[in-house]
Amino acid sequence: MKRRWAAFHGQMRQLSGKRWQRILGRILGENTLRYKVARFIGRPPLRALRKMRARPHRAEAVFLDVPLVHKGTDVFPTYYSPKSALRFVNLSLLEVPIDDVEVVIIDEETSSAAAVVAQLNEAYLATTKTWLMISDETTSDVDRTTTLRALKSAVTESDDVVFADENGPNIFQPIFRSACVSPHTLLSYNMVGRPALLRISTLRRAGGFLSGAGWAFEHDTYLRLQEGGAQFHHVALVLPAGRPLIAFERSHIDDDSCRVVKSALERRGLTGIVEPGAFAGLVHWALEPPSPRPSIDIIIPTRDRIDLVRRCIEAIEEKTTYENYDIILLDNDSVEAPSLEYFATTKYRVVACPGPFNYAKIVNRGVAHSSADFIVTLNNDTILMTPDWLERMVSLAALPDVGIVGACLLDQYGHKEHESIIISPYPQHLRTDSNYPHVDQFALAVRDVAAVTGAIQMASRDFWNSLGGMDERLAVTMNDVDLCLRSQSDSHFVVYTPDVVFIHYVSSSRGTLDPLADRNRFIRRWDIFGAFKDPFFPEPLLLLGETMYYLPR
């Protein structure tokens, strides 16, 4: 375990540290006696210096409509370049037969969508070949052949769609894709795209391409293929032969994308709002909550800090438009007079949770006292910003393939603090204001993720109980991530929605408790730093410190 931590911290310092940190790291070594002595002596003055340089606290948040854009981020991620990406294409593996692939070259610039769909249907129905590849006429023969061979070399017998990462409209900011083509992310945008190989027999069973889908005919096809149980295989290479520039124009793709997503929801018996998102090709969809409205218990742990509790509850009471909810306060040995008076007079249930602080145990006790259909875990240092938050979250949590739903957290300055948790290589909060300073479809979508923070989680109470709740051996940290990972072992997904927003006054309630024992137990259980790969985040991207790196593994 010490070696795993040492390797992680060493890589982080080597890549993301300042020059003096990298030099000092090489001199001191990892986990040596001189390193421990230097850390013991140097930590107190460094902490004092950070406090002196810290931003002053502001009571009111300043809300940002778009992520902060850092200077020098024309290339994303760090260390990426088109030349470096091509180095990972193993040309020795590309001597594979490609005569069983029907390549259809289309003209998306001057042709109509109906004509292109007719061309594709005619081609795949007439051919006796196994695979279909769609390529735009702007792609060179060399790029087309390289891409075709790279994809074909990765094919397995069970694959129905084999796809890769894409150059996109800016070759210095490619479109990286995740290994798992998950249902809720695919509703939000075409996460498969091009280049791709489609097994023709599977395509025939699905009914081919639909002319009514317009220029979103591929998105529509992938949605129907997934609904039919098709197997998708991602190749973690940035390959040419992707979509033309016009495919990334809002006027070209947005309306058609909304139409195919609306059709997909209708096929699944779901109703709601479908409209263009904040990025070209991104679809914003929001479902109607179940009717009649299910009951929801909001579970808020606290030890004293009634100032935070009062502020949290007042925001819920003033803004929440959902009616069928209740609040359960979990009192972990509060002793202050204002706290005891508040608990004695509040209209909400108060559950005593005595003993040393164990977040998992406290929350489990709260759920045990609930009889509601759904439960929400909520930190006492949060402030609600979205009035219809319960409608939006329960509409997702009620889906039969969803286990847990999370939301967006802003810090007290209005900056993004939590936009899901990625595990690359270690669980970390994704934040478009800092470690993911890149506006794209992935960042802005309702999407399936590895985990969401327990500061705001919703789940069916029955589903929570089927998991056995949080692991109380993870007393303080990683219990929320562990719960999310366990929830996915039974064909359920964890969904993050950016449509629900809270302000989170970070660590204002319990400080910065972070026991290493919890983290080590979690690492051993899930083989973090080892075999574990986050299926919902691009494999070549590693988050070290505050920087996202391109480091193919």
N, C-alpha and C positions, 0 to 999 in steps of 0.2 A: 504494500500500500504506500509506503514511504517513497518507493521508487517511482510509482505512478505519479504521485504529487510532484516529486522532484522533476520528473520529465516534463510535466505540464507547465510548471512555473518556469523551468529553464527555457522551454520553447517560447513562452510568453515574453520573458525578458529579452531573449535573443531577437525576437521579431518586433515587439511593440515597445520595448523600453527606450529610454533616451540613450544617447551615445555613452554617457558616463555610467549608466546602469549596465549596459552591455559589457563595457570594459571591466567594471567592478565585479560583475558576475563571473567573468572568465578568471579573474584573479582569485576570487574567494572559493569558487567551485560550488557544487550543489551538496547541501546537507553535510558540510564539513564542520569541524570545530571552529575554524576561523570565521566561517559564514555565520554560525550561531552567535559567536561573540560580537561580531560586527552588527548583527541585527539587534542584539540586546542593547548595545551602546547607542546605535544610531536611530532606533525607532522613536524614542521619546522626543528628541529635538525635531525630527521630521514631522511627527504628529503636531507639535506646537506650531511649526511653520505652516502646515496645511490649514490649521485653525485661523492663523493670522491672515491667510490669503483667501479664506472662504468667503463666498458671497453672503451679504447680509440677508437675514430672513425677511421675506415680504409676506404680509398677511393675505394679500389678494393675488390670485393667479392671473397671469397674462397669457391668454389662450392664443395658440398659433393654429392657423388654418392649414398650413403645409409644414412638412418637416424642415428643420433647420438645414441649410445647405452650407457645408463646410468648404472653405477655399481649398483648391487642389484636389477636388473629387471628380475631375473629368474622367478618370479611370476608376472603375469599380468592378471587382474588389481590388485591393492592393496586391501588387505583383502580377496582375493579369495583363497580358498583351496577346494579340492575335498570333504572334510567332510562338510565344510560350505555350499557347493552347495546342498548336499543331504538333509540338514536340511530343505530346502524349498520344498522338495517333501512331500506333505501332504498325508501320507499313509492312512488316514481315507477316502480319496476320491478315493482310488484306488480299492475299492471293486466294480468294474464294470465288466459286462460280456465281455469276450474277445473271446468267441467262434465264433463270426462273423468276425474274422480276420484270413486271410490266411498268415501264417508266412512261408517264403521261406528262407531256410538257404543255402547260397552259399559259394563257396570256391574260393576266388579271388586270392589266392596265387598260386595254382597249376592248376586250370582250365583255359581254354581259354575264352576270352570274348564272342565268338560266342556260346560256350556251356552254359555259364551262362545266356545269353539272351534267348536261347532256353528253358532253364529250367524255367525261369520266365514266359515266354509266355505260356508255357504248363500249368503252375500252375494256372495262373489267368484265362485262358480260360476254364479250367476244373472245377473250383470251383463255388459254389453257394453262397459263403460268400460275405460280403459287402466291406471289407477292405483288403489291401495287405500290408504286412510289410516285407522288405528285411533285412536280418541279416546275418552277416558273421559268419562262423563256429567258429571263435576265441572268440566269445561272449559267456559268460556263460549263463546257463539257468536262473539263478537268475537275472542277469542284463537284459536279454531279457524280462523276465516277468515284472520286475519293469518298464522298459521303455514302454512296450506295454500298461500297465495299466495307466501309467501317461499320455500317449498320448490319449488313448481311453477316459479317464475321461474328456478331454478338447473338445471332438468332438461336433460340432453342426450340425444341419441338412443341412446347406448351405456349409459345408466344402467339398472340394475335396482333399486337401492335408493338413495334420496336421504334423508339424515338430517342432523340438526342437533344443536347442544348443547342441554342441558336444564336447566330451573330446578332440578329435584330437590326434596328435602324442605326445603332451606334456600335461599331465593332469594338469600341473600348469599354462598353457597358453591355456585355452579352446577356441573353436571357437564360438564366440557369433554372433547371427544373428539378423537382424532387423525384425520388424513386417511386413513391406511391402516388398513383393517380386516384385521388380520393374524391368521393362523390360531391361533397359540399364545396370544395375548392373548384372542381370542374364546373359547377354551376356558376361560379363567379367569373371565370374566364377560361379561355382555351389553354389549359396548362400543358397540352401535348404539342400542339402546333406542328411545325416542320423543323427539320427533316424527319420523316417517319416512313416506315414500311407497314402496310396493312395486309394481313392475310386475306386473300380474296375469298376463300370459302366462308370465313367469318363475316366478311362484308356482305356477301350474298344473303346469308341467313338474316342479317339485319335489315335487308331491303335496300342496300346501296345508299347513294347520296340523294337527298331530297331537294328538289328545285325550290320549294317554298322556303328553304333555309337561307336563300340569298348567298351573300359572301361569307356567311357563317356556316357554310355547308360542312366544313371539317369539324367545327365545334359541335354541331348537331350530330354528326356521325359518331364522334367520340362519346357523347352523352348516351346515345342509343347502344353503342357497343358495350359501354360499362354497365348499363342497365341489364344487358343480356349476359353478363358474367365474363366478358372478354378479359384476357390477360395482357397487361401492359408491361413492357420491359424497357427500362430507361438505361441509356448508354451515357455515362458521365463524360462526354466529350463535347466540346464546342465545335460543331461541324458547319461547313457552308451548305449551300442549297436550301436555305430557309425561305421565308416568305419575302415578297418584294416590299418596297417602302410603302406602297399604297395600302397594304394590308394593315398598317399601323396608323392610318388616318381615321379620325372619329367619324367623319362624314361617310366613310366607306364601310365601316364595320359595326358601329354602335347599334343602330336600329335592328339590324339582322341578328346581332348577338342577343339582344333583349327578346326578340321573337322566339329564338330557339330555346332559350332558357325558360320562357313562359310555357312553351310546349312541353318541356321536360317536367316542369312542376305539375302541369295538368295530367301528364301520364302517371304521375305518382300520387294523384288525388290531392294535391296541395294548392292552396290559393294564397295570394299575397300581392305585394307590389313588386314590379320588375321595371327598372329604369336604368339608363346609362349611368355608369359609375364615374369616378373622378379621373379616370385614365382611359385612354383609347382601348376599346375591346373589353373593358372591365364592366361587369354587370352588377348593379346593386339590387339585391333581392331581399325582401323581408316578408316573412310568412304571417298569416293570421294566427293568433293564439288559439288553442283548443276552446271549443264551446261545448258545455258550459265551462267557465273559467276555473281551472284547478286551484286548489288552495296552496299557498306558498308560505313557509316560515323562514324569516330572515334571522339567522343565528349570529349573534355578535358577542364574542368573548371580551372580557375586560377585567382588569384589576385596578380599581380606583379610576383615575383619569375621567371623571364624569364630565369634565369640560369637553373632552373628545366625544364621549358617548352622546351627550346632549346635542352637540353640533351635528353629528352623524344622523341621529334619529330625526331631528328637526328638518333636515334636508329631505329625508325620506317622506316624512309626513306632508311637507309643503309641496313637493314636486311629483310624487308618485301618482300616476293616473290609474293604475291597477287597483282594484278594490279588495279582492279576496286574498289579503295577506295579513300576517301577524309577525310580531318580533319576539324573539326569545333572547334575553340577556343572560350571559354565562358569567357568574361572579367567581373569580379566582382569588378568594381571600382578600377582598377589599376591606380596608380598615378606616379610611378617612370618613369623617362625619358627613360631609356632603354626599358621599357615595351611598352610605347607609340610608340617609334620608331619601335620596332619589329612588333607591330600590324599594323602599317602604311605601312610596307614594305613586310610583309609575303604574300605568294601566297594563303594562306588558309583563309577561311571565319572567321571573328571575329564577334561574337554576343555580344552586350552590355547587361550585366545582372546587373543593378545597384541595390543598396539597401543592407541592412544587409545580412550577409552571411546566405544563406538558400540553402544547397546543393541540396535538392529535387527540389526546385523552379528553380534553375539555370539549372540543368540537363533537367528538363521538357521543359524549354525555348529552350535549344539546340535541343532537339528532335523535337520541333515544327518547327524549322528552317531547318529540314532535310527532304529530299525527297527520301532518299535511301531505299533500301529494308530491310537492317539490320542496327542496330546502336550498337556501342560499347561505353560504358562509361569507361573512363580511367583516373586514377589520374595522375596529372602532375609530381609526384615524383616517377614514375615508369620507368624502362628501359627494353626494349624488349630483350629477349634472344633466342626466337624460331622463325626462319625465316618464316616458313609456318604456323604461328599462326592463320591467318585469314582463311586459307583453313580448318584447323582442327576444328576451332570453328564454322564456318558457316555450315560445313557438319553436325554438331550436331544440331545447332539451326534451320536448315531447316527441320528437321524431324517433322512430323505433331503432334507428342505427346510431343514435347520439347518446353518449354516456354523461359527459360533463361539458358545460359551456362557460367560457370566460369572457372578459371584457377588457376595454382599454383603460389604463391608469395614467393620469398625468401627475407630475410632481407639483409641489406648491407654487412653482414658477410657471406652470403651464406647459412644461416640456414633457414629451412622451417618456414614461417610465416603464411601461409594460405593454407590449403588443404581442403577447404570447411568449412562451419559453421554448428556446431551441436548445438542442443538445449537440453541440459541435465545437469542441469535443466534450464539453461540460455544460450542465444546465445553466443557461444565462437568459436574462430578459432581453428580448429583441426590442430595439428602440430606434425609430427612424430619425430621431433628433440627434443620435450620437453614433451608435455602432453599426447602423444600417442607413447611412445618409444617402438614400437612393430611392427616388419615387418610382415605383413600378406597380404592376398589377398584383404581384405577390404581397407587397407590403400593405396595400390598401384593401385587400379582399376579405370577405367572410371566408374563413378557410379552416381546414383541418390541421391540427398542430400536435406536437408531442405532448405539450402540457400547458396549463394556465395556472396563474398564481392563486393560492388559497385566499388571498385578500378579497377576491370576488369570484366565487364559483357557484354554479347552479347545477343540481342533479336531481333526478327523481329519487325520492326517499327510498323506494323499494330497490332501485338500482344501487344506491349507496349501501344499503344493508346487505345486498347480495355480494358486495365486495368485502364485507366485514369492516367497512369504514376505513378511517386512516390507521396506519400502523403506529401504535402507541410507543413502539420502540424507537421511532423517529420522533423524538419528543418535541423538538423545536423547529428543525429545518428539514427540507426535502420530503416531508410527509405529503405535501400537496402534489409534487411532481410524481412521487411514487404512486399515489392514488390514481393520477391520470394515466400512467403507464399500465397499471394493473387493469384499468377500466377498458383498455383497448385489446385485451386478450380474448374477448368474446364478441368480435365483430362490431364493436362500438367505436365511435370516434369522439375525440375531444375537439370542440369547435370554438374558435376565437371569433368574436364579432367586434369590429371597430365602431359599431353603431351605438354601443353603450359605453358611456364615459364617466369615470369617477376621478376626483382629485384625491391623491394619496399623500398624506404628510408622512413621509417615509421614516420608519423607526421611531416615531414620536411617542408610541405607546410603551413598548418594551425595550427600547434601545436597539442595540445591534447584537443580540444573542445569536451565536452561530457556532454551536458545539461541533468540533471536528469528528466526534464519535458518530453523530448523525450522518454526516457527509460520507464517512468511510463505510458505514453500513450500507448506505444507498449505492455507493460505487461498487462494492462487492456484489450486491444483489443483481445489479443490471450490467455489470462488466463495463462500467464507464472507463474511458481511456483505452478500452480493449476492443471487443468485438461489437459493442453496441453502435448502431448507426441510426441517426434520426431519419426515418423514412419520409418526413414531411419537409425536410430542409435540404437544399442542394448539397450533395456529398463533398464536392471540391472546396466548399467554403468553410473556413475555420474562424471562429471568433476568439481572438486572443487579446485580452485587455479591452480596449475600446475600438479595436480595428478589425475589420473583416478581411481575411486574406484568401487568396486563391492558391490552394495547396492540394492538388489532386492526390488522392490516397489510393 
